[in-house]
Amino acid sequence: MHYLTIDRFEAEWAVVECGGLIFELPRFLLPPEAKEGDVLSLELRQEAEETNRRRERVRRLVDDLFEP
């Protein structure tokens, strides 16, 4: 599990710190009640079904482009 600390908000962005790295996240990804100084847990999962669905969609688009 990884943790992010909200440093501050800049318009629609949240400036966060994680493991000594500072970066921005779109504010809409955070819980609505999140505020400066809050610690958030972060867990990323591979979504195989969604990945396959998107790959198939792109494959069909490419096929349509290059169909004789």
N, C-alpha and C positions, 0 to 999 in steps of 0.2 A: 504494500500500500504506500502510496506517495501522498504527501501533504503540500498544499499550496497555502501561502499566507497572503491575504489581500493587503497590498501596500496602500493603494489609493485608487480612485476612479478618475478617469479623464474622459468626459463626455460619455460615449457609448462603449468605452473600454475599461477593463479592470487591469491594473498593473499588479502582477502577482510575483511572488518569490517562491522558488522551489529548488532546494538543494544548492543554494547560492546563485542560481540563475534568475534573472529578472526578465519577464516578458509580459506581453499583453494578451488578454483574452477578450472576446466580445462579451459585453456585460450580460447579454441574454442567455449565455451558457451557465451563469451563476444562479443560485437560488435567489428569488426576489428579495428575501430578507437579509441577504449578505451585506456586510458593512466592513469598513476598513478595520484591519486587525484580526478579522475572523480567519480561522484555519479551516480549510476545506480538504476533504479526502478526495483522491483522484485514483480511479481505477479504469484502465483502458482494456477493452476486450476486442478480440478479432471477431468480426461478424461475417462468417463464411457465407451464409445464405444471402445477405445483402451484397457482398462482394461478387458472388456469382451472378446475381440478378443484374447488377450494373455492367459486368463484363459481357453478359449476353446482349444487353441493350446496345452497348458500343459495337459489338460484333455485327449486330443486325444493321446498325447505321453505316458501318464501313462496307458491308456487303451491298447495301443499297447504293452507296456512292460509286462503287466499282462494277456494278452489274452492267453487262453489255446491252 
